[in-house]
């Protein structure tokens, strides 16, 4: 009987799907997932549905979970799926869910996520991008959306990131199948402009939110984000008037740090007189997360160099000891502090390995700590920043999944601290690079946000000690060297608050004033780039030394010339340009890839103006040769 019911359920799911009734089709399979039914056939159908929707990553993920005969048997049983696979008629419908988010959207996520506390419900979670950011700050995150493909993409995304505190489910935001007063925070991001009755959505949010809870609502500002799917337009005045009639909040606050295209308002609900509802096990209402693999959880050694930052140091240390990842050791190097640092460290309740030395700068402090490291991984954390609790858990999982990666850096949220009060200042996005790109891009600048970096101790041992000639940018120099030794990976979710302030920098003998930081940083960067430039090619690009064509090598040098000009390194820039010109003049058959042509165009249209006369002459000759070749 049970097998018959299962078969009927699968038949109805396939019929719904092939008729374009995707929500009903997935509802059947999602319910079976929650019941822990015939997982082989459920995964098989979800795999086929994923491929048919144009979401190959979903199809491949489920395909890896089933035996080789399942797909063939399902296609024999449901031949209508073969036609659906061939047509992929609605593939374009979900393209927006798979695109890369732009900088303004990432800024909005970075502003919104830290406002979320406790149990959080995101209504209209789409593909889980915002939910993933919220997961770094909330106890648990629950997302609902009316689009099943969005739910599938969100679940897969959170699996790849390694989150254990995020769950999703199909649901209508105007009629949510959840008990009253269960969430400290409700998020309605980019929802109200899409629905015919926004009041119904907001009233559901009020019902689900706990007394004195928070509702966060963001919508586009007027016409600033044109979209044919928007059926409601809001100004600040119209949105506030609508919410005051619908919600009657105790207080509201406009969050002006979001980019100007959006408006974000934070509502605080009143304290209700009636007895609060008992907290339910919310997980039972949602799809189970994709199970994560067990971790080896090797030790992480955290090095914290510090100099006269007692007012910031304790909170920085607390953010380390609050990590969900437990196998850590903390090595604090007191670099000759003259404030209360010594006394604070002596009273700190968590075991610390404290090393004290005469003041010599950050590089000397880190080098002092390195011989004491006993962990497989090293995290060098600044004494004035704050890490989010899941940082280590997420990054170490990525190392274990990718054993050939030796360094992982992440995104970060930038704040400005005045009177110990942080305000949002910006967002640093962790930029991904291929193994082949990562060194040449380091000539552009340090695109690893250093307090986020975790690196394997074995790689640091190869790279050597930090350069003690550098008062600033010691990290840039080290990561430049590391990038020639190992693959580097980027984790796109912010894992720290980077706290900007006017506190002491540099050393006791060479203090750095805030107004001199950029000038000092330029000098340090020039020193590092010149040092890297003088490194032999095989050391700098070890994976390209044997199989790189002459034309590809010249393309790399042309790109490097652009970066060298930006750092005012005239001689080095002209040297690379001269080598490129000699190559083009000596080889009539020389060809350049489309990427190389883009680099030459940049040299002509952007870099040319910053070059000296000799460099400009070389660029003119290169362009003349390339134009002649194209005839």
Order of alpha helices (4+ residues) and beta strands (2+ residues): alpha-alpha-alpha-alpha-alpha-alpha-alpha-beta-alpha-beta-alpha-beta-beta-alpha-beta-alpha-beta-beta-beta-alpha-beta-alpha-beta-alpha-beta-beta-alpha-beta-beta-alpha-beta-alpha-alpha-beta-alpha-alpha-alpha-alpha-alpha-alpha
